[in-house]
């Protein structure tokens, strides 16, 4: 099994000097704007796209205050803040803007049609709505989308393999995120094949998690699928509460977020965030070196990491079958 050890040193490096000087302009240096739905403190928590992006930029010779000027804006897990923050960054007139998630992508796209935007990672459905030609992006947006539907169908399959008794799964999502329009119905065909019925649970953030679980419990769910969401699975406090609620209710759980199983969930099948961050840095580098967005194709990310938490399995009284364990990249004991 492939371990995360090789990524740990990279992703737990000290926070970058740029974060200590938010908003600092370094004269005529090339400008890179970074819009994150998350919080500054999340950068120290692996796996992390922004941390690896900054690492790769420094390897390519771009260090904040020396050869580049960075400006950060963090939405602090509040999706509704992204449009305002994107507008602030665009007013700074950067040479390139990076963001991630569907909320970040849509906010950046609405803020400018001229400044190059690199979006990575993002749901493939969102990228397709913003970029009609992946091979030759016709506008100002490119990036690395995630082949989400197949990944989420695989999440349901893994949950059923690990806990065959699961028949009714609550799909937890943030209704403010346009990426989840049509969910969980989009997964119905795969769910029916597995003998699973899906029901929707909604939480706009940590404050609504208790109510969301109460409503799903009233619908007699016996399994949980927590969709990858910066305000839920991507927020350490929200993830901690989410995991505690699901474990206390005896719900086997899965997520398409890489951080879910290391954070206490049962199963997680998520993107290689470190790899996505490095690739995003390469695109930023090429734009700063003169490349046009049309020369940078949208490339689907298909490298995923499966993590299994055996401590959680023991708490739930579940024996993870060899078919799941043998495919795991990380096992939490």
Secondary structure, DSSP 8 states (H G I E B T S, - for coil): ---SHHHHHHHTS---GGGGGTT---TTS-EEEEEESS-GGGGGSSS-HHHHHHHHHHHTT--BTTTBEEEEEE-TT-GGGHHHHHHHHHHTT-SEEEE-HHHHHHHHHHH-SSSEEEEEEEEHHHHHHH-S-SSS--SSEEEEEE-HHHHHHHHHHHHHHH-TT--EEEEEE-TT-GGGTTTTGGGHHHHHHHT-EEEEEE-SSGGGHHHHHHHHHHTT--EEEE---TTTTTSHHHHHHHHHHHHHTT-EEEES-THHHHTT-SEEEEE-HHHHHHHHHHHHHHHHTT--GGGS----B--EEEEEEHHHHHHHT----HHHHTT-SEEE-
